[in-house]
Amino acid sequence: TCDRIKQSASGTKRRVFIIETMGGYCGYLASVGGLAAGADAAYIFEESFDIRDLQ
């Protein structure tokens, strides 16, 4: 659940969590889920990104 991920992340600042959600080619679900969970970023299908963006 999102609460367990938040609890694990609060122990350190140098972690990256990648969570895949349902939605296929629609990034709305990922965006809203990330917003609800307090994510710093949500990378979605409609917006291209590079793995270096995670650094």
Secondary structure, DSSP 8 states (H G I E B T S, - for coil): -HHHHHHHHTT-SS-------S-TT-THHHHHHHHHHT-S----TTS---GGGG-
